[in-house]
Amino acid sequence: MSKFNYGGQAVIEGVMMRGRYAAAVAVRKQDQTISVLHQDLKPWSDRFPILKKPVIRGAVSLVETLIMGIKSLNYSASEYGGEEEQLTTKELVLTMGFALLLTVALFIVLPAFLLRFVQSHISSNILLNLVEGLIKVSLFVLYIAGISVMDDIKRVFAYHGAEHKTINCYEAGEELTVENVARHSRVHARCGTNFLLIVLFTSVFVFSFFGRPPFVQRILIHLAIMPLVAGLSYELIRKAGEKDCHPIFRWVARPGMALQALTTKEPDASQIEVAISALQAVLAKDAAHPEGKKVVPFPNSETTA
């Protein structure tokens, strides 16, 4: 079997899994059946090979993942709540725009604003940037802790746990059954939680080369270096996800893996079934692809229930 790092994300009452040539979203509908949507993948890097280069591929992958994530959430909302819950293209664009603005406000603008109250007392630029990084990480952890007590978010985090368990089971070479998957950890090194924390840490390192610019310039520089930060973070998390990676990469991934105690919950059997359906659907699509003959799906790969 050729090596490929399968991954995904939790959605509303479901899981999205992304493969080499296809993606699938599996949703537990209110009548308890599982609906599966297959999507053929056409990465931008296939059309523009330069986008496959290290660092560049990370920034591109982040944008593609955001777009796919919003579409997957939209599908899951419509399948679980009915067509009236589905967003139009305009509403999807506005939702993505609002999410990006909120991210910039919380993790770039607010830390830069708070830094103004302490920067006159800190002479070292390195220490000043470390303080800003600490503010960012603290805000991120508080945000996760705050939303993790909401009932709807608890359900999403349980599906997040089901996604990780299923990937871990697959990567261990075991058959994808509820019993096998349930035994595995809900923590995974390539998790988006890890990626976000590594982004925050990497931004501190990269920004340390820019000294201590004034408030507005500080925000603009942070925005300008985000593609570079995302690209470097992507390469780090890829290394951390390798079984034989250097111990330093495992150390880099540890904070994010610890935080997954908040961003994942223990799933029940029905949630694991949904995650298995999504991954099996992707494995089957990859195996059927003309260039994917070496990607072999596990047996009993039913995609609906």
N, C-alpha and C positions, 0 to 999 in steps of 0.2 A: 504494500500500500504506500503510495507517495505521501510525503509529509506535508500537511497543511494545517495551519492553526485556525480551526473553526472557532467561532465566537458568536455573540449575540447580545441581546438586551431584553429586559422585562418590559412588557407593555400592559395595557389594561386587560386583566384576566387572561394573560397569555404571555408568549415568548416569541421573539424574533431570533432566528438563527441565520447566520451568513456563512456561505460556503465559498468554494473556489469559483463556481460558475453561476450559482443561484443563491437566492435567499428564500426563506419561508417564514410566515407568521402564523402561529397556531393560537387559536382563541377558544376558551371554554365559554360557549354560549349559555344563555339563561335556561335553555332546555337541556343542558348538560352534554350536548354533543360538542365535538371539537371541529371547528372550521379552520381550514388551512389555505392560505394564499401563497402561491408560488410566484417568484419574481426572478426573471433572468437578469443577471448582472452584466452591465456593460461599463466597466471602470474607465474613467477618463484616461488612465495610464495606457490602456490598449490603443487609444487613438494618438496619444502623445507619449511615446516611450520615455522621454526625459523625466516624466512624472514618476517613474519607477526608481529614480536615483535616491540614495539614502538622504534623509532629512526632508527633501522635497516630498517624498511619498507620504511622510507623516502628516504634513499640513493638508495635503490633498485628501488623504484618508479621513481626516477629521471632518472636513466639509462634507464628503460623501456620506459619512456615518451620520452626521446631523440630519441631512436630508432624508436618508433612509429611515432614521429613527422617528422623525415627525410623521412620515407617511405610514409607518408601521403602527404608531400610536393612533393615527386617524382611522386606519382599518380596524384595529381592535375596538375602538370606541363604537364604530358603526355596527360591528358584528355583535358586540355585547349589549349595547344600548339601543340599537336600531338605527335606521338610515338618517333619522333626524339629528343624530349625534355626529354625523360625518361632516367634516369641514370642507368648504369650497377651496379652490386653488388660492383665491385672494386671502381667505381666512388662514390657510396654511402659511402663506408668506408673512402675514401679520403676526402669526404665532411665533414663527422662527425669529422674526425681527424683535419682538418683545422679549423673547428668551435671551437673545444676544445682548440686548440693552440692559436687561436685568443682571446678566453675568458681568458685563463691563461695570455697571454701577456698584455691585457688591464687592467685586474682587479686584477692581482697578481704581475706580474713582474714590470709593469710601476709604480704602487703606491709605491712599495718597493724601486724602483730607485729614485723616486721623494722625498721620505722620507729621503734619504741620505743628502739632502741639508738643512734640518731643524733639524735633530735629535740632533746635537751638541748643539742646542739652547734650547732644551726641556729636562729638568731633570726628569720629571715624566713619568714613563712608561705608566701609564694609559692615560695621556694626549697625549703621542706619538701615542698610538694605536688609540685614538679618531681622531687624525689628519689623520692617514692613512685611517680610515673609512670614514672621510669626503672627502678625495681625491677619494676613490673608488666610493662613492655615486655621487660626482660631475662628474666624468668621465661617469658613467652610465647615468645620466640625460642628459649630453651633447650629448652622443651617441644617445639616444632616440630622443632628440630634433633635432639632425642633420638629422637622417634618416626619421623623420616624415614629412619633407617637400618634399620628393620624391613622385612623382605621383603613382608609383607602390606600394610603402609602404602605401600610403594613402588608397589605395584599400584594402590592407591586414588589415589595422587597422579598416576599416569600417566593414569588415567581423568579426573582433575581437569584435566589438561592437554588431554585430548581434548575435554572439555566446553568449555573456553575457546577452543580452536582452531575448534571448530564454530560457536560463537556469533560469533566474529570473522569467519569466512567468511560467515555469514549476513548480518551487519551490513555487510559489504563489498559485498553484492548479488551474490555469486557462487553458482553452482550447488553444491549440497551433494554433492560427490564426495570420495572419499578423497584423491585427488591435490590438489584445491583446498584442502581443509581442512588437509592436512599442511603446506602452505606458510605458514600463518598462525601468529601468535605464540600461545604458551600463556599469555600475560599478559593480564589484563583488569582495567580500572579498577573494575568493579562486583563484583569477587570478594569472597567472604566473608572472606578474609584481610585485605583492605583494610578491610572493615567492622569487624573485631575490633580492628585497630590504631587505627582512628579512634575507636572506643569508648573505648579506653584513654586516648588523648590528650584526648578530649572530657571524660572523667571528671575528669581533672586540672584542666581549666579550670573546670568546674562546681563541683567541690569546693573550689576556691580561695576561694569566697564563704563558706565555713563555718569558716574559721580553723583551729585545731588542737585539735579535741575529743579527749577521752580515748579509749582503745583501743576499748571496747565501743560507745561512741556513734559513733565514727568508722565502724565496720563497719555500724551501723544506718543511718547517713546515706547511706553508699554504696549500700546496698540500696534505700533509699527513692528515691534519685535515678536509679536505673538506667533506669526507663521514659523519663525525660526525656533521659538520655544516649543511649539507643538511638534515640529519635526524632530528636534533633539529628544523630546520626551517620548515620542513614538519609538525611536531607536532604543532607548533605555528599557522601555517596557517589553519590547520584543526580546531583548537579551534576557530580561528577568524571567520571561516565560519559558526559556529553554531549560531542559532538564539538566544539562551539563554546563550551565552558565557559571561564570566566575562568582565567587562569594560576594564580591562587592555589589553585584547587581541584585543579589538576594537581599542584601542589606538595604539597598535603595528601595526595594519593593515592600519591605517590612511595615512601614507606617500605613501604607494603603491596605495591606492585607489585614492589619489589625483593625482598621476602620471598617472593614467589611462585616465586622460583628454588628455594626449598625445598619449598613446598607443591604444586608441579606438577612432573611429570616428562614427558619426551618420550614420547608414546604410539606404539604400533605400529599398523599398518593395521587389525588386528582390533578394537582398542580405539576407533579413530576410527569404524569402521563402527557400533559400538554407540551412540556419541554421536550420529551422524547419524540412526540409527533413532529415537532418543528425540525429537530435535528435529523430524524430519519427521512423526512421529506427532502431536506437539502442533500443528504448523502445519496438518495436515489436519483435526484436531478443531476448531481455531479457525475454519478456513475454512468448516466445515460448520455452525457455530453460527449461529442466526438473526440474531444481532447482529454476526457476524464476517465478513460477506461481503467486506470490504475487506482481510482478512488472507489473502493468497494463498500457498499452499504451493509449494515448489519441485517441479519435475517428478521423476518416478521415486521417489515417496515411499512405498516399501515399508516396512512396519513389522516384518516378520519375515524371517528368513533361515534 
